[in-house]
Amino acid sequence: MPAVLQPNAYIQRAILYSFVLFFAMACYAPALYGEFLFDDIKAVRRNADVRVHTPLWEVLSHDFWGTPLTRSESNKSYRPVTVLLFRVVFSFSDGPAVFHVVNAVFHAIVSVLVVPFAKKLGTDHTGAFTAALLFASHPIHTDAVCSVVGTAESLAAMLAICGFLFCHHDRALFGTVCCLCAALAKETALMWLALFCAIAAANACRGRFWQDRRRFHLASYLFYR
């Protein structure tokens, strides 16, 4: 039976989670003042699929850039979940600020989710929060968080980790839905399926070899995105 947390423990964890959340947002606060640049212009400003007047069935038959998948010039990057998110954001504002805020918030949420993810891999409380702070501030995420198109990566990571946590708590249906949505947010999220299989196999073995190397796999994850 899992230990019941005392009220003070809940407060302490809430404070720590809030700190990770705001720390991640603070790291990329300057990006909130950015404009649409490079791929952002094609994916958002010039993409008709982001406009509400475009039928949803057309969105589902186009690639990430608004090109029909049947055309030869399409690069076949199928990310309808991210496009639908852009569509919702665009209905509130067509300026870049809101898009940058949404991406930064997703990055902050992923940073918080690193804590339970790390704990499920066997890391202790201190190590899990350290990993979250490292993840939040690591410069490798600069392109993903500062560019609007990078929202696909932040969204996919958030959904994939949620899927992992759901599956770990015997919520296979919710976990499967999250993983599928992650793959439809960005195709590279399919790699999470391989990660889940590796974790499941390692948990089945429950050998000392896995116990001694969990932190290595966690470190590999930190550099995944």
LINWOMO-V850596 format. One record per backbone hydrogen bond with DSSP energy under -0.5 kcal/mol. CO is the residue of the C=O (numbers start at 1). NH is the residue of the N-H. Records with the same first field share a line. If there is no record, write none. Layout:
CO=NH  NH
This chain:
3=5
6=9  10
7=11
8=12
9=13
10=14
11=15
12=16
13=17
14=18
15=19
16=20
17=21
18=22
19=23
20=24
21=25
22=26
23=27
24=28
25=28
26=29
28=31
29=32
30=33
31=34
35=37
37=40
38=41  42
39=43
40=44  45
41=46
44=47
46=48
47=50
48=51
51=54
55=58  59
56=60
58=61
59=62
61=69
63=66
67=63
68=71
71=74
76=78
77=64  79
79=83
80=84
81=85
82=86
83=87
84=88
85=89
86=90
87=91
88=92
89=92  93
95=99
96=100
97=101
98=102
99=103
100=104
101=105
102=106
103=107
104=108
105=109
106=110
107=111
108=112
109=113
110=114
112=115  116
113=117
114=118
115=119
116=120
117=121
118=123
119=122
124=128
125=129
126=130
127=131
128=132
129=133
130=134
131=135
132=136
133=137
134=138
138=141
139=142
141=145
142=146
143=147
148=151
149=152
150=153  154
151=155
152=156
153=157
154=158
155=159
156=160
157=161
158=162
159=163
160=164
161=165
162=166
163=167
164=168
165=169
166=171
167=170
171=175
172=176
173=177
174=178
175=179
176=180
177=181
178=182
179=183
180=184
181=185
182=185  186
184=81  82
186=189
187=190
188=191
189=192
190=193  194
191=195
192=196
193=197
194=198
195=199
196=200
197=201
198=202
199=203
200=204
201=205
202=206
207=211
208=212
209=213
210=213  214
211=214
213=217
214=218
215=219
216=220
217=221
218=222
219=223
220=223
221=224  225
